[in-house]
């Protein structure tokens, strides 16, 4: 059957997902920015990565709410 995740496990998975996403975003920026002639300091990479993480979290939250509403009707 389908085992339901505990709230703590879900929180842990979400936290790891965000952390991995953050690291990947920064690594991608460091790799890709030079191709476009964009130079950014490490502090800028960290800040830009944080902005993208926030947008991503908000997107995931809003889509989940939307689907729950559509499914709930």
PyMOL commands that set and color helices and strands:
alter all, ss='L'
color gray80, all
select helices_A, chain A and resi 7-36+42-72
alter helices_A, ss='H'
color red, helices_A
deselect
rebuild
show_as cartoon
